[in-house]
Amino acid sequence: MIGQTFDAIVVGAGPSGNAAAYVMAKEGLKVLQLERGEYPGSKNVQGAILYADALRQIIPDFHEDAPLERHVIEQRLWTMDDRSHVGMHYRSDDFNEERPNRYTIIRAEFDKWFSRKVRAAGVTLLCETTVTDLLRDADGRVTGVRTDRGGGTAFADVVILAEGVNGLVGRRAGLRGDPAPEQVALAVKEMHFLPRDIIENRFNLRGGEGVVIEAMGTITAGMTGTGFLYTNQESLSIGIGCLVSDFADSPMTPYGLLEAFKNHPSIRPLLAQSECKEYAAHLIPEGGYRAIPELVGDGWIVVGDAGQFVNAVHREGSNLAMTTGRLAAETVVALKRRGDKATAFHLADYKRRLEETFVMKDLRKYKGIPSFLHGNKQIFGLYPRLFSAAAQTWLRVDGTDKRTKEKEILASFRKGRTLPGLIGDAVKLARAWR
Ligand SMILES: Cc1cc2nc3c(=O)[nH]c(=O)nc-3n(C[C@H](O)[C@H](O)[C@H](O)COP(=O)(O)OP(=O)(O)OC[C@H]3O[C@@H](n4cnc5c(N)ncnc54)[C@H](O)[C@@H]3O)c2cc1C
C-alpha cells in the first residue's frame, strides 16, 4: 500500500478519522487510513458518552451491532466541597426510547467496531504505522505522507488530519502552533469493575439503563477542571481533568487528584467493592472557538481534536469529531464529483458546511467560557463551599427560624465574595455564556 496513490489519506483511526474514511469509501473513493496504535482504539481514551445523533448520521443502524454499554436515562450534575455535594439530577423514562440519544461506551471496543465498518466499506487500514511528515510538491501543496514504515511514503489528492489533540504531524508541518497550556486539559481515568446487579441496585437502574455524573468544585483543588463517573454494564468509568497550565502551578498531581476524588464521601460508596483494572491519561483540547487553527490548505483538512473541536461546557468531543470527519469527507466527495482539485479554495467548502452545524454554533456561543473559567477560580472553590454551607444551613432543623436562616445564607455569600464581587461574577458569566 505504501508507495501507492489514493484519493484520500486519513491520519488516525479515532472517531473523526473513522467517520471521514467511512463516508469517503462508501461514496467509492480509494482511501488509505494510517493508525499508529496496534489496533484502532488502543491509544484512545474517553469518558465515555457516545452521542448517538452524530453516529446515526453516518451509520443509521449502528445500534444493531455496536458495542454499547448503557443508554443514559439520568444525568447528575454535582457541585462538590470537601465533604458534601449539591446536586441537580434529571432522570426521565422518556430516555428509555427505541433509539436512545446517549450511550456509555468503552472506546477500545467501540473504535474496533467502527474500524470494522470502515474496512468493510473498502478502506485500506494500516495499523502500527505512524505518519511522520507531510509530503509537498514544489508549490507547497500537500501530496501525501511519510511514515515510519521504513520511511515509506503514500500519495493522495487530499490528506485528512484526524490525528487527535497532539496533532504532531500538523504541528511539524507548520500548519498550526503548539496548543497553549491553558487551552489543554490533562485527564486521568480508571475503570472499576463490579457485577452488573450491584451497579443496577446502587444506581437504581434496570436492564440497559445508565447514569452519568458530572462534578466540579473543590475536587480540582482550585484548578479549572471537572470530574466524572459513568455507569457501564459491568464497570464504572471515573476520571478527573484540569488545565495543563494549572497543573504546572499546583503541587497536586493528576493521580493524587483522582485518588482524592475517589475517596470523597459522595463518591467512595459508589465504588465500594469494585476492582480497578485499567488506568489511562489523555489530553483534551479545551480552548474552544478561539483556539481553532486554520482548518484547510492546499491538499489538507483538519478534523476532530486536532482542530480543537471539543465543547468542554457540555463535555462533548466524539460527536464533534464524527461530525467534522463526516463533513470533511462530504466536501472531498463533492469536489471529486465536480472534478475540482483539493485546493484551499475548494476545501474551504468544509468551513462553510461547519458553520451551518451545531459544531460552530455551539463553540462560538461559548467562546468566552474558557477564559472565564481560567480567570475565575472562585467557581471551583469558593462558590461550591458557599452552596454547600447554604444547603446545610437551610436543611438543618435546629430551632432557628427560616427568615434568620435566609439572612445567614445571604450574609455568608456577601462575606465570601462581597456584593460587587457577586454581581461582577454573574455579569461575567452571563457575558461568556451568550
Ligand atoms: C478522559 C476523557 C473523557 C472524555 N469524555 C468524553 C465523552 O464522554 N464524550 C465525548 O463525546 N467526548 C469525550 N472526550 C473527548 C473525545 O475523546 C475526543 O473528542 C475524541 O476522541 C476525538 O476524536 P479524534 O478522532 O479527533 O481523536 P482521537 O480519538 O484522539 O484519535 C486520534 C487517532 O489518531 C492516531 N494518531 C495520532 N497521531 C498519529 C500519527 N502521526 N500517525 C498515525 N496515527 C496517529 C491516534 O493513535 C488515535 O487513534 C473525552 C476525552 C478524554 C481524554
The ligand as an SDF file (V2000), in Angstrom:
LIG
                    3D

 53 58  0  0  0  0  0  0  0  0999 V2000
  -10.8400   11.4680   29.8690 C   0  0  0  0  0  0  0  0  0  0  0  0
  -11.6340   11.8860   28.6510 C   0  0  0  0  0  0  0  0  0  0  0  0
  -13.0130   11.8090   28.6900 C   0  0  0  0  0  0  0  0  0  0  0  0
  -13.7560   12.1850   27.5690 C   0  0  0  0  0  0  0  0  0  0  0  0
  -15.1020   12.0070   27.6140 N   0  0  0  0  0  0  0  0  0  0  0  0
  -15.8310   12.2380   26.5080 C   0  0  0  0  0  0  0  0  0  0  0  0
  -17.2050   11.8750   26.4900 C   0  0  0  0  0  0  0  0  0  0  0  0
  -17.7360   11.3420   27.4610 O   0  0  0  0  0  0  0  0  0  0  0  0
  -17.9050   12.1280   25.3490 N   0  0  0  0  0  0  0  0  0  0  0  0
  -17.3260   12.6680   24.2510 C   0  0  0  0  0  0  0  0  0  0  0  0
  -18.0110   12.8480   23.2280 O   0  0  0  0  0  0  0  0  0  0  0  0
  -16.0150   13.0060   24.2380 N   0  0  0  0  0  0  0  0  0  0  0  0
  -15.2570   12.7850   25.3290 C   0  0  0  0  0  0  0  0  0  0  0  0
  -13.9140   13.0460   25.3130 N   0  0  0  0  0  0  0  0  0  0  0  0
  -13.3200   13.6440   24.0890 C   0  0  0  0  0  0  0  0  0  0  0  0
  -13.1490   12.5990   22.9810 C   0  0  0  0  0  0  0  0  0  0  0  0
  -12.4280   11.5100   23.4790 O   0  0  0  0  0  0  0  0  0  0  0  0
  -12.4220   13.2170   21.7920 C   0  0  0  0  0  0  0  0  0  0  0  0
  -13.0310   14.4270   21.4240 O   0  0  0  0  0  0  0  0  0  0  0  0
  -12.4020   12.2700   20.6010 C   0  0  0  0  0  0  0  0  0  0  0  0
  -11.7520   11.0830   20.9020 O   0  0  0  0  0  0  0  0  0  0  0  0
  -11.6940   12.9340   19.4120 C   0  0  0  0  0  0  0  0  0  0  0  0
  -11.6190   12.0320   18.3480 O   0  0  0  0  0  0  0  0  0  0  0  0
  -10.4720   12.1490   17.2640 P   0  0  0  0  0  0  0  0  0  0  0  0
  -10.7080   11.0590   16.2770 O   0  0  0  0  0  0  0  0  0  0  0  0
  -10.3740   13.5270   16.7650 O   0  0  0  0  0  0  0  0  0  0  0  0
   -9.1130   11.8920   18.0750 O   0  0  0  0  0  0  0  0  0  0  0  0
   -8.6260   10.5840   18.8210 P   0  0  0  0  0  0  0  0  0  0  0  0
   -9.7530    9.8120   19.3590 O   0  0  0  0  0  0  0  0  0  0  0  0
   -7.5690   11.0360   19.7660 O   0  0  0  0  0  0  0  0  0  0  0  0
   -7.9620    9.7140   17.6790 O   0  0  0  0  0  0  0  0  0  0  0  0
   -6.7620   10.1070   17.0430 C   0  0  0  0  0  0  0  0  0  0  0  0
   -6.1170    8.8500   16.4610 C   0  0  0  0  0  0  0  0  0  0  0  0
   -5.0030    9.2340   15.6620 O   0  0  0  0  0  0  0  0  0  0  0  0
   -3.9190    8.3470   15.9320 C   0  0  0  0  0  0  0  0  0  0  0  0
   -2.6890    9.0850   15.5840 N   0  0  0  0  0  0  0  0  0  0  0  0
   -2.2010   10.1960   16.1890 C   0  0  0  0  0  0  0  0  0  0  0  0
   -1.0680   10.6110   15.5630 N   0  0  0  0  0  0  0  0  0  0  0  0
   -0.8490    9.7410   14.5460 C   0  0  0  0  0  0  0  0  0  0  0  0
    0.1570    9.6480   13.5460 C   0  0  0  0  0  0  0  0  0  0  0  0
    1.1420   10.5340   13.4780 N   0  0  0  0  0  0  0  0  0  0  0  0
    0.0830    8.6250   12.6780 N   0  0  0  0  0  0  0  0  0  0  0  0
   -0.9220    7.7150   12.7330 C   0  0  0  0  0  0  0  0  0  0  0  0
   -1.9150    7.7520   13.6720 N   0  0  0  0  0  0  0  0  0  0  0  0
   -1.8750    8.7690   14.5500 C   0  0  0  0  0  0  0  0  0  0  0  0
   -4.0780    8.0300   17.4090 C   0  0  0  0  0  0  0  0  0  0  0  0
   -3.4130    6.8280   17.7740 O   0  0  0  0  0  0  0  0  0  0  0  0
   -5.5850    7.9160   17.5340 C   0  0  0  0  0  0  0  0  0  0  0  0
   -6.0650    6.6240   17.2750 O   0  0  0  0  0  0  0  0  0  0  0  0
  -13.1190   12.6870   26.4060 C   0  0  0  0  0  0  0  0  0  0  0  0
  -11.7360   12.7630   26.3720 C   0  0  0  0  0  0  0  0  0  0  0  0
  -10.9880   12.3590   27.4630 C   0  0  0  0  0  0  0  0  0  0  0  0
   -9.4800   12.4100   27.3860 C   0  0  0  0  0  0  0  0  0  0  0  0
  1  2  1  0
  2  3  1  0
  2 52  2  0
  3  4  2  0
  4  5  1  0
  4 50  1  0
  5  6  2  0
  6  7  1  0
  6 13  1  0
  7  8  2  0
  7  9  1  0
  9 10  1  0
 10 11  2  0
 10 12  1  0
 12 13  2  0
 13 14  1  0
 14 15  1  0
 14 50  1  0
 15 16  1  0
 16 17  1  0
 16 18  1  0
 18 19  1  0
 18 20  1  0
 20 21  1  0
 20 22  1  0
 22 23  1  0
 23 24  1  0
 24 25  2  0
 24 26  1  0
 24 27  1  0
 27 28  1  0
 28 29  2  0
 28 30  1  0
 28 31  1  0
 31 32  1  0
 32 33  1  0
 33 34  1  0
 33 48  1  0
 34 35  1  0
 35 36  1  0
 35 46  1  0
 36 37  1  0
 36 45  1  0
 37 38  2  0
 38 39  1  0
 39 40  1  0
 39 45  2  0
 40 41  1  0
 40 42  2  0
 42 43  1  0
 43 44  2  0
 44 45  1  0
 46 47  1  0
 46 48  1  0
 48 49  1  0
 50 51  2  0
 51 52  1  0
 52 53  1  0
M  END
$$$$
